[in-house]
């Protein structure tokens, strides 16, 4: 087995040698034990040594959605704050009922609400308080339940609604319902305000170049771009500039050790032994509506996310044209079971959970540092295939 883990390390190291990221953390676990953990490379590029350490924080980007926002929402459903199929109309101003009255919390969690995929809210000069009205004023791009379209704005809206219902900020609610019960001590929003230093963070993108390009392509403008790498500050523009670092779509920081605890808690919950009721955990990792197969509640369902041609997306105005589908493997590879679920983040984060084979794989890499370079999914897929082979007793000698 040791030879197998060496192969896994070699594949992860290969991503560094190709300049796809400067450092990484990887953890593999079953529902009770950590089977393999390793960190490699550096937290940033440079002449001085900046070795990756196990406790260092990564910007999780969209892993915020399942880990903080969706799981908090599920805990609130468990405790009777609201029901999944309840209309949003009881929680938004009356003038928007005609537009969002048919949208439910399930639709938001399942990326089937009709809320457009993305928009740079900060280009409108709105503060955190104005984001809710801005999103509600954007015309929906399809009818609720008509299809799945991954939506950052939908999760920003969901986070704001959770705050209203729970009478607390999203970071407070996530701490209360998720992080504290699971002893995820290094998982938090805005960690720089909690006494951590620059040296505790893995570096990401410089000068927000990618999002600048997205805004410019749509003919919009923004003058408040930060400069430099800004370690410890969230990379996502909406979370950083409009939401003050606490948002339902992005903003969470953590490391592989804490995310392993989270994954194990989901495995145990699916066995009836975890922090979520088995019925609720099981519901969250299966298809929610007939014909909509890509997402559960917060999670991507692996059996239904094979590569397919990209359809028309409300992201189109912000992306390079023509918009071609990515050619290559899915990030989890091909050896997770059909019951598996997980999520990735734009900064290079990922977690995949397989209830059938009882495994959790966390792979965190600073994919945007020092700059974006293609090839991450090739590394991810090969790494996950090797890890699954080792865990299944495969011979890698």
Residue pairs with C-beta under 8 A, 6 or more apart in sequence:
1 390
3 396
3 397
4 386
4 389
4 390
4 394
4 396
5 36
5 38
5 390
7 386
7 396
8 26
8 36
8 38
8 383
8 386
8 387
8 390
9 38
9 40
11 379
11 382
11 383
11 386
12 24
12 26
12 38
12 40
12 363
12 365
12 379
12 383
13 40
13 41
14 379
15 21
15 24
15 365
15 375
15 376
15 379
16 22
16 23
16 24
16 40
16 41
18 373
18 375
18 379
19 373
20 365
20 367
20 373
20 374
20 375
20 376
20 379
21 41
21 348
21 365
21 366
21 367
21 369
21 376
22 41
22 42
22 43
22 44
22 45
22 203
22 366
22 369
22 370
23 39
23 40
23 41
23 42
23 43
23 44
23 52
23 202
23 365
23 366
24 39
24 40
24 41
24 52
24 348
24 363
24 364
24 365
24 366
25 37
25 38
25 39
25 52
25 54
25 56
25 58
25 255
25 256
25 362
25 363
25 364
26 36
26 37
26 38
26 39
26 256
26 361
26 362
26 363
26 364
26 383
27 34
27 36
27 37
27 256
27 257
27 259
27 260
27 360
27 361
27 362
28 34
28 35
28 36
28 37
28 359
28 360
28 361
28 362
28 387
28 391
29 35
29 260
29 263
29 264
29 359
29 360
30 264
30 267
30 358
30 359
30 360
31 264
31 267
31 268
31 271
31 358
32 264
34 260
35 391
36 387
36 390
37 54
37 256
37 257
37 260
39 52
39 53
39 54
39 56
39 256
40 52
41 51
41 52
42 49
42 50
42 51
42 52
43 50
43 51
43 52
43 53
43 56
43 201
43 202
43 203
43 366
44 50
44 202
44 203
44 229
44 231
44 366
44 369
44 370
45 203
45 369
45 370
52 202
54 255
54 256
54 257
55 186
55 200
55 255
55 257
56 200
56 201
56 202
56 255
57 186
57 191
57 196
57 200
57 201
57 202
57 232
57 253
57 254
57 255
58 202
58 253
58 254
58 255
58 347
58 348
58 349
58 364
58 366
59 201
59 202
59 204
59 234
59 235
59 253
59 345
59 347
59 349
60 67
60 250
60 252
60 253
60 254
60 259
60 345
60 347
60 349
60 364
61 235
61 236
61 250
61 345
61 346
61 347
61 349
62 152
62 249
62 250
62 343
62 344
62 345
62 346
62 349
63 252
63 254
63 259
63 343
63 344
63 345
63 349
63 350
63 351
64 155
64 239
64 247
64 248
64 249
64 250
64 251
64 252
64 345
65 155
65 248
65 249
65 298
65 343
66 298
66 299
66 343
66 351
67 178
67 187
67 252
67 254
67 259
67 262
67 351
68 170
68 171
68 174
68 178
68 189
68 248
68 251
68 252
69 155
69 158
69 159
69 162
69 170
69 174
69 248
69 249
69 298
70 109
70 284
70 297
70 298
70 299
71 174
71 177
71 178
71 262
71 276
71 298
72 162
72 170
72 173
72 174
72 177
72 178
73 105
73 109
73 158
73 162
73 297
73 298
74 276
74 280
74 281
74 284
74 297
74 298
75 177
75 178
75 276
76 82
76 162
76 165
76 166
76 173
76 177
77 83
77 84
77 105
77 280
78 276
78 277
78 280
81 165
81 166
82 105
82 165
83 105
84 104
84 105
84 106
84 109
84 297
85 104
85 105
85 106
86 104
86 105
87 101
87 102
87 103
87 104
88 100
88 101
88 103
88 104
88 105
88 108
88 161
89 97
89 100
89 101
91 161
91 164
91 165
92 100
92 132
92 136
92 161
93 133
93 136
96 136
96 137
99 136
99 139
99 140
100 136
100 140
102 143
102 144
103 113
103 114
103 115
103 144
104 144
105 158
105 161
106 288
106 297
107 113
107 114
107 144
107 145
107 154
108 115
108 154
108 155
108 157
108 158
108 161
109 158
109 297
109 298
110 148
110 288
110 289
110 292
110 295
110 296
110 297
111 148
111 149
111 150
111 151
111 154
111 294
111 295
112 144
112 145
112 146
112 147
112 148
112 149
112 288
112 289
112 292
112 295
113 140
113 144
113 151
113 154
113 157
114 140
114 141
114 142
114 143
114 144
114 146
115 135
115 138
115 140
115 141
115 151
115 153
115 154
115 157
116 138
116 140
116 141
116 149
116 151
116 153
116 314
117 141
117 149
117 150
117 151
117 152
117 153
117 313
117 314
117 315
118 151
118 152
118 153
118 314
118 315
118 318
119 135
119 138
119 153
120 211
120 214
120 215
120 218
120 220
120 222
120 237
120 238
120 318
121 131
121 134
121 135
121 153
121 156
121 238
121 241
121 242
122 222
122 224
122 237
122 238
122 241
122 242
123 215
123 220
123 221
123 222
124 130
124 134
126 133
126 134
126 242
127 242
128 242
128 243
128 244
130 242
131 156
131 160
131 238
131 242
131 243
132 157
132 160
135 153
135 156
135 157
136 157
138 153
141 149
141 314
142 149
145 289
145 292
147 292
148 292
148 293
148 294
148 295
149 313
149 314
150 295
152 236
152 238
152 249
152 250
153 249
155 247
155 248
155 249
156 238
156 243
156 247
156 248
156 249
157 248
158 248
159 170
159 246
159 247
159 248
159 249
160 248
162 170
162 173
162 248
163 169
163 170
163 173
166 173
168 176
169 246
170 189
170 246
170 247
170 248
171 188
171 189
171 190
171 246
174 189
174 252
175 188
178 184
178 262
179 185
179 187
179 188
181 275
182 261
182 262
182 265
182 275
183 261
184 254
184 258
184 261
184 262
185 258
186 253
186 254
186 255
186 257
186 258
187 252
187 253
187 254
187 258
187 259
187 262
188 194
188 252
188 253
188 254
189 245
189 246
189 251
189 252
189 253
190 244
190 245
190 246
190 251
191 200
191 201
191 232
191 253
192 232
192 233
196 232
198 231
198 232
200 232
201 231
201 232
201 253
202 231
202 364
202 366
202 369
203 229
203 231
203 366
203 369
203 370
204 229
204 231
204 235
204 347
204 366
204 368
204 369
205 229
205 235
205 347
205 368
205 369
205 371
205 372
206 228
206 229
206 369
206 370
206 371
207 225
207 226
207 227
207 228
208 225
208 226
208 235
208 237
209 371
210 368
210 372
211 236
211 237
212 225
214 318
214 319
215 221
215 222
215 237
215 318
217 317
217 318
217 319
217 320
218 317
218 318
222 237
222 241
224 241
226 233
226 240
229 369
232 253
233 240
233 245
234 240
234 245
234 247
234 250
234 251
234 253
235 250
235 346
235 347
235 368
236 247
236 249
236 250
236 251
236 346
238 247
238 249
238 250
239 245
239 246
239 247
239 249
239 250
239 251
240 251
243 251
245 251
250 345
255 364
256 362
256 363
256 364
259 351
259 362
259 364
260 360
260 362
262 351
263 351
263 353
263 360
263 362
264 360
265 274
265 275
265 276
266 274
266 276
266 281
266 353
266 360
267 274
267 353
267 355
267 358
267 360
268 274
268 275
269 275
269 276
269 277
269 278
269 280
269 281
270 278
270 281
270 282
270 285
270 355
271 278
272 278
274 281
276 284
283 296
283 297
284 296
284 297
284 298
284 299
285 296
285 297
285 299
285 301
285 339
285 341
285 355
286 296
286 301
287 293
287 296
287 301
287 304
288 295
288 296
288 297
293 301
293 304
294 300
294 301
294 304
294 305
295 301
296 341
298 343
299 341
299 342
299 343
300 341
300 342
300 343
300 344
301 340
301 341
302 330
302 332
302 336
302 338
302 340
302 341
302 342
302 352
303 338
303 339
303 340
305 330
306 330
307 325
307 326
307 327
307 328
307 330
308 325
309 325
310 323
310 324
310 325
313 319
313 323
316 323
326 377
328 377
328 378
328 381
329 377
329 378
329 380
329 381
330 377
330 381
331 344
331 350
331 376
331 377
331 380
331 381
331 384
332 340
332 342
332 350
332 352
332 380
332 381
332 384
333 380
333 381
333 382
333 383
333 384
333 385
333 388
334 381
334 385
335 384
335 385
335 388
335 389
335 392
336 342
336 352
336 354
336 357
336 384
336 388
337 354
337 355
337 356
337 357
338 356
339 354
339 355
339 356
340 352
340 353
340 354
340 355
340 356
341 352
341 353
342 350
342 351
342 352
342 353
343 350
343 351
344 350
346 367
346 368
347 366
347 367
347 368
348 364
348 365
348 366
348 367
348 368
348 376
349 363
349 364
349 365
350 361
350 362
350 363
350 364
350 380
351 360
351 361
351 362
352 360
352 361
352 384
353 359
353 360
354 360
354 388
357 388
357 391
357 392
359 387
359 388
359 391
361 384
361 387
363 380
363 383
363 384
365 376
365 379
367 376
386 396
389 396
390 396
